[in-house]
Amino acid sequence: MDPTDAAAVAERRDEVVAAVRDHAGRVAYQLALLQGGDYGRRAFDTDRGTWTVKYEGGDLEFLEFDPSGGSSVYVVSTKHPPEPAALATALRDYDAFVRAFNGYVASLEGVLDDVSAEFPEAATTETAVAERDRVLDAVRDVCDRIAGELRRYEGGDYGTFAARVDGTRWELKWDGDAVSYLRAGGSGGVYLLSQYEAPSAADVRQYAPRFRGFVDAYNEEVADLEADLATIEL
């Protein structure tokens, strides 16, 4: 006995799945509009089970039906088509799924009607930024002076000077006669000066008053060096 040709059943199954994919794809698109984002999922309960819609980029990724009794079936997926009998069972509940989705959308209508779109004026940070830049310009002027002096007596085009002030490690790196960076707090600390972005105003408020201690430490280093050199007799 020759086996029965299943091509007709498979072809009909594929036609039905394509139609569901097209219809459920519109559901997924509307769901993406409501939930926002490029991907997500949502479950919808019916009397016979739970339908789960997953979307990505606004396109349907899969549609799963998990009946109250029995095994779940992926009605639409990116892997393999469903078994025809399981598909038929799921689609008997498809209208209920669509009604559940429509009810979800209806429940959101008017939810923002009482939400005011009048908001307080946002304060400008222009003054705070100007003050931050003023303080940093003064710090840079001092650090450029220190960088030039370090280059003179260290004898190199670049290098670092570090000092610990009240338990905080400060480090200045110079490149030529200019400061490359000034960092407070060790390797994971705050860059008060750098070749990249400026620090926050809060960081400047925290560390700028302590900068005087770093300058004092540098001056003490220079004074000690001068005293040591003065004791050398030739």
C-alpha positions as a LaTeX table, in Angstrom:
\begin{tabular}{lrrr}
\hline
Residue & $x$ (\AA) & $y$ (\AA) & $z$ (\AA) \\
\hline
Met1 & 0.00 & 0.00 & 0.00 \\
Asp2 & 1.37 & 3.40 & $-0.98$ \\
Pro3 & 1.49 & 6.10 & 1.74 \\
Thr4 & $-1.10$ & 8.86 & 1.46 \\
Asp5 & 0.25 & 12.07 & $-0.03$ \\
Ala6 & 0.33 & 14.70 & 2.75 \\
Ala7 & 1.21 & 17.54 & 0.43 \\
Ala8 & $-2.36$ & 18.85 & 0.21 \\
Val9 & $-2.73$ & 18.96 & 4.01 \\
Ala10 & 0.65 & 20.66 & 4.42 \\
Glu11 & $-0.18$ & 23.17 & 1.71 \\
Arg12 & $-3.49$ & 24.06 & 3.35 \\
Arg13 & $-1.74$ & 24.32 & 6.73 \\
Asp14 & 0.79 & 26.75 & 5.26 \\
Glu15 & $-1.98$ & 28.85 & 3.70 \\
Val16 & $-3.74$ & 29.15 & 7.05 \\
Val17 & $-0.51$ & 29.97 & 8.91 \\
Ala18 & 0.30 & 32.68 & 6.36 \\
Ala19 & $-3.12$ & 34.24 & 6.85 \\
Val20 & $-2.72$ & 34.14 & 10.64 \\
Arg21 & 0.77 & 35.59 & 10.38 \\
Asp22 & $-0.57$ & 38.50 & 8.34 \\
His23 & $-3.45$ & 39.18 & 10.73 \\
Ala24 & $-1.51$ & 38.61 & 13.96 \\
Gly25 & 1.31 & 40.71 & 12.51 \\
Arg26 & $-1.03$ & 43.68 & 12.55 \\
Val27 & $-1.84$ & 42.90 & 16.18 \\
Ala28 & 1.90 & 42.80 & 16.98 \\
Tyr29 & 2.44 & 46.15 & 15.26 \\
Gln30 & $-0.37$ & 47.79 & 17.24 \\
Leu31 & 0.95 & 46.22 & 20.43 \\
Ala32 & 4.42 & 47.61 & 19.73 \\
Leu33 & 2.92 & 51.08 & 19.30 \\
Leu34 & 1.20 & 50.83 & 22.67 \\
Gln35 & 4.05 & 49.31 & 24.67 \\
Gly36 & 6.89 & 51.19 & 22.98 \\
Gly37 & 10.35 & 49.84 & 22.33 \\
Asp38 & 11.71 & 47.68 & 19.57 \\
Tyr39 & 10.77 & 44.38 & 21.15 \\
Gly40 & 8.45 & 42.93 & 23.77 \\
Arg41 & 5.69 & 40.45 & 24.50 \\
Arg42 & 2.28 & 40.30 & 26.09 \\
Ala43 & $-0.10$ & 37.52 & 27.11 \\
Phe44 & $-3.86$ & 37.56 & 26.60 \\
Asp45 & $-6.15$ & 35.19 & 28.50 \\
Thr46 & $-9.28$ & 33.62 & 27.06 \\
Asp47 & $-11.68$ & 31.02 & 28.43 \\
Arg48 & $-9.75$ & 28.27 & 26.66 \\
Gly49 & $-6.18$ & 29.31 & 27.38 \\
Thr50 & $-3.50$ & 31.97 & 27.03 \\
Trp51 & $-2.18$ & 33.58 & 23.86 \\
Thr52 & 1.29 & 35.15 & 23.87 \\
Val53 & 2.39 & 37.65 & 21.25 \\
Lys54 & 6.08 & 38.42 & 20.92 \\
Tyr55 & 7.32 & 41.12 & 18.56 \\
Glu56 & 10.65 & 42.57 & 17.51 \\
Gly57 & 11.06 & 45.75 & 15.53 \\
Gly58 & 7.28 & 45.97 & 15.31 \\
Asp59 & 7.13 & 42.62 & 13.47 \\
Leu60 & 5.57 & 39.44 & 14.82 \\
Glu61 & 8.17 & 37.03 & 16.17 \\
Phe62 & 5.82 & 34.35 & 17.38 \\
Leu63 & 2.22 & 33.70 & 18.39 \\
Glu64 & 1.81 & 30.96 & 20.97 \\
Phe65 & $-1.38$ & 29.36 & 22.26 \\
Asp66 & $-1.23$ & 27.57 & 25.62 \\
Pro67 & $-4.58$ & 25.81 & 26.17 \\
Ser68 & $-6.00$ & 25.24 & 29.62 \\
Gly69 & $-5.56$ & 21.53 & 29.02 \\
Gly70 & $-2.95$ & 20.07 & 26.70 \\
Ser71 & 0.32 & 21.21 & 25.16 \\
Ser72 & 1.07 & 24.67 & 23.89 \\
Val73 & 1.48 & 25.28 & 20.16 \\
Tyr74 & 3.34 & 27.96 & 18.27 \\
Val75 & 0.73 & 29.01 & 15.74 \\
Val76 & 3.28 & 31.33 & 14.13 \\
Ser77 & 7.04 & 31.14 & 14.70 \\
Thr78 & 10.35 & 31.59 & 12.94 \\
Lys79 & 11.21 & 27.89 & 13.36 \\
His80 & 8.84 & 25.24 & 12.08 \\
Pro81 & 5.13 & 25.23 & 11.19 \\
Pro82 & 2.63 & 23.79 & 13.67 \\
Glu83 & 1.09 & 20.34 & 13.47 \\
Pro84 & $-2.24$ & 20.65 & 11.61 \\
Ala85 & $-4.44$ & 19.20 & 14.38 \\
Ala86 & $-2.85$ & 21.45 & 17.03 \\
Leu87 & $-3.23$ & 24.41 & 14.70 \\
Ala88 & $-6.92$ & 23.64 & 14.21 \\
Thr89 & $-7.46$ & 23.43 & 17.97 \\
Ala90 & $-5.73$ & 26.77 & 18.54 \\
Leu91 & $-7.60$ & 28.58 & 15.78 \\
Arg92 & $-10.95$ & 27.67 & 17.30 \\
Asp93 & $-9.98$ & 30.14 & 20.02 \\
Tyr94 & $-8.35$ & 32.74 & 17.75 \\
Asp95 & $-11.41$ & 35.00 & 17.63 \\
Ala96 & $-11.42$ & 35.07 & 21.44 \\
Phe97 & $-7.76$ & 36.10 & 21.36 \\
Val98 & $-8.55$ & 39.02 & 19.04 \\
Arg99 & $-11.43$ & 40.09 & 21.29 \\
Ala100 & $-9.06$ & 39.99 & 24.28 \\
Phe101 & $-6.58$ & 42.19 & 22.44 \\
Asn102 & $-9.32$ & 44.63 & 21.42 \\
Gly103 & $-10.50$ & 44.76 & 25.02 \\
Tyr104 & $-6.97$ & 45.56 & 26.16 \\
Val105 & $-6.76$ & 48.44 & 23.69 \\
Ala106 & $-10.19$ & 49.72 & 24.71 \\
Ser107 & $-9.15$ & 49.69 & 28.38 \\
Leu108 & $-6.39$ & 52.17 & 27.57 \\
Glu109 & $-8.54$ & 54.64 & 25.68 \\
Gly110 & $-8.93$ & 57.85 & 27.63 \\
Val111 & $-6.43$ & 56.80 & 30.30 \\
Leu112 & $-4.40$ & 59.98 & 29.65 \\
Asp113 & $-7.34$ & 62.37 & 29.33 \\
Asp114 & $-6.86$ & 63.77 & 32.83 \\
Val115 & $-3.06$ & 63.99 & 32.58 \\
Ser116 & $-1.86$ & 67.57 & 32.25 \\
Ala117 & 0.74 & 68.45 & 29.65 \\
Glu118 & 1.60 & 71.69 & 31.47 \\
Phe119 & 4.98 & 71.36 & 33.17 \\
Pro120 & 7.20 & 73.73 & 35.18 \\
Glu121 & 9.90 & 75.59 & 33.28 \\
Ala122 & 13.25 & 73.81 & 33.50 \\
Ala123 & 15.96 & 75.89 & 35.13 \\
Thr124 & 18.99 & 76.80 & 33.01 \\
Thr125 & 22.43 & 75.57 & 34.04 \\
Glu126 & 24.15 & 78.42 & 32.20 \\
Thr127 & 25.25 & 80.24 & 35.36 \\
Ala128 & 26.47 & 77.07 & 37.08 \\
Val129 & 28.44 & 76.03 & 34.00 \\
Ala130 & 29.99 & 79.49 & 33.68 \\
Glu131 & 31.09 & 79.36 & 37.33 \\
Arg132 & 32.49 & 75.87 & 36.87 \\
Asp133 & 34.48 & 76.99 & 33.83 \\
Arg134 & 35.76 & 80.06 & 35.69 \\
Val135 & 37.08 & 77.91 & 38.53 \\
Leu136 & 38.59 & 75.35 & 36.17 \\
Asp137 & 40.30 & 78.07 & 34.13 \\
Ala138 & 41.99 & 79.29 & 37.31 \\
Val139 & 43.01 & 75.73 & 38.23 \\
Arg140 & 44.39 & 75.17 & 34.72 \\
Asp141 & 46.45 & 78.36 & 34.87 \\
Val142 & 48.13 & 77.18 & 38.08 \\
Cys143 & 48.61 & 73.64 & 36.72 \\
Asp144 & 50.16 & 74.94 & 33.50 \\
Arg145 & 52.63 & 76.89 & 35.63 \\
Ile146 & 53.41 & 73.77 & 37.66 \\
Ala147 & 53.76 & 71.73 & 34.45 \\
Gly148 & 56.31 & 74.17 & 33.08 \\
Glu149 & 58.31 & 74.08 & 36.29 \\
Leu150 & 58.18 & 70.28 & 36.44 \\
Arg151 & 59.45 & 70.06 & 32.90 \\
Arg152 & 62.35 & 72.36 & 33.80 \\
Tyr153 & 63.64 & 70.49 & 36.82 \\
Glu154 & 62.57 & 66.94 & 35.89 \\
Gly155 & 64.27 & 67.30 & 32.51 \\
Gly156 & 61.60 & 65.54 & 30.42 \\
Asp157 & 58.87 & 66.53 & 28.02 \\
Tyr158 & 56.24 & 64.61 & 29.96 \\
Gly159 & 55.76 & 63.01 & 33.34 \\
Thr160 & 53.61 & 63.01 & 36.47 \\
Phe161 & 53.66 & 64.56 & 39.91 \\
Ala162 & 51.57 & 63.00 & 42.69 \\
Ala163 & 50.83 & 64.02 & 46.25 \\
Arg164 & 48.46 & 62.84 & 48.97 \\
Val165 & 46.39 & 65.61 & 50.54 \\
Asp166 & 44.13 & 64.82 & 53.51 \\
Gly167 & 43.99 & 61.17 & 52.47 \\
Thr168 & 43.21 & 61.88 & 48.79 \\
Arg169 & 45.74 & 61.13 & 46.09 \\
Trp170 & 46.21 & 63.90 & 43.54 \\
Glu171 & 48.10 & 63.41 & 40.30 \\
Leu172 & 49.14 & 65.94 & 37.68 \\
Lys173 & 50.46 & 64.83 & 34.31 \\
Trp174 & 52.31 & 67.29 & 32.17 \\
Asp175 & 53.04 & 67.25 & 28.47 \\
Gly176 & 55.50 & 69.93 & 27.49 \\
Asp177 & 54.71 & 73.16 & 29.30 \\
Ala178 & 51.03 & 72.36 & 29.71 \\
Val179 & 48.98 & 70.17 & 32.01 \\
Ser180 & 47.62 & 67.01 & 30.39 \\
Tyr181 & 45.34 & 66.07 & 33.27 \\
Leu182 & 44.73 & 66.71 & 36.96 \\
Arg183 & 43.09 & 63.83 & 38.77 \\
Ala184 & 41.88 & 63.59 & 42.34 \\
Gly185 & 41.12 & 60.26 & 43.99 \\
Gly186 & 43.50 & 57.77 & 42.37 \\
Ser187 & 43.02 & 55.77 & 39.17 \\
Gly188 & 39.25 & 55.71 & 39.55 \\
Gly189 & 39.01 & 59.31 & 40.66 \\
Val190 & 37.74 & 62.55 & 39.17 \\
Tyr191 & 39.55 & 64.32 & 36.35 \\
Leu192 & 39.30 & 68.00 & 37.18 \\
Leu193 & 41.35 & 68.75 & 34.06 \\
Ser194 & 41.72 & 66.52 & 31.03 \\
Gln195 & 41.77 & 66.50 & 27.24 \\
Tyr196 & 38.20 & 65.23 & 27.19 \\
Glu197 & 34.98 & 66.42 & 28.84 \\
Ala198 & 34.81 & 68.76 & 31.80 \\
Pro199 & 33.90 & 67.38 & 35.24 \\
Ser200 & 30.48 & 67.96 & 36.74 \\
Ala201 & 29.83 & 71.12 & 38.72 \\
Ala202 & 29.28 & 68.94 & 41.80 \\
Asp203 & 32.76 & 67.40 & 41.43 \\
Val204 & 34.30 & 70.84 & 41.02 \\
Arg205 & 32.50 & 72.04 & 44.14 \\
Gln206 & 33.89 & 69.04 & 46.06 \\
Tyr207 & 37.51 & 69.12 & 44.92 \\
Ala208 & 38.32 & 72.71 & 43.94 \\
Pro209 & 38.59 & 73.94 & 47.56 \\
Arg210 & 41.10 & 71.12 & 48.21 \\
Phe211 & 43.26 & 72.09 & 45.24 \\
Arg212 & 45.12 & 74.61 & 47.41 \\
Gly213 & 46.43 & 71.68 & 49.47 \\
Phe214 & 47.81 & 70.05 & 46.32 \\
Val215 & 49.60 & 73.27 & 45.36 \\
Asp216 & 51.01 & 73.51 & 48.88 \\
Ala217 & 52.28 & 69.93 & 48.58 \\
Tyr218 & 53.98 & 70.81 & 45.28 \\
Asn219 & 55.58 & 73.90 & 46.80 \\
Glu220 & 56.84 & 71.85 & 49.74 \\
Glu221 & 58.31 & 69.32 & 47.30 \\
Val222 & 60.17 & 72.07 & 45.47 \\
Ala223 & 61.37 & 73.61 & 48.74 \\
Asp224 & 62.65 & 70.25 & 49.98 \\
Leu225 & 64.44 & 69.68 & 46.70 \\
Glu226 & 66.08 & 73.09 & 46.90 \\
Ala227 & 67.18 & 72.42 & 50.48 \\
Asp228 & 68.64 & 69.05 & 49.50 \\
Leu229 & 70.57 & 70.55 & 46.59 \\
Ala230 & 71.89 & 73.34 & 48.80 \\
Thr231 & 73.73 & 70.80 & 50.97 \\
Ile232 & 75.74 & 69.46 & 48.05 \\
Glu233 & 79.32 & 70.67 & 48.08 \\
Leu234 & 81.61 & 70.42 & 45.05 \\
\hline
\end{tabular}
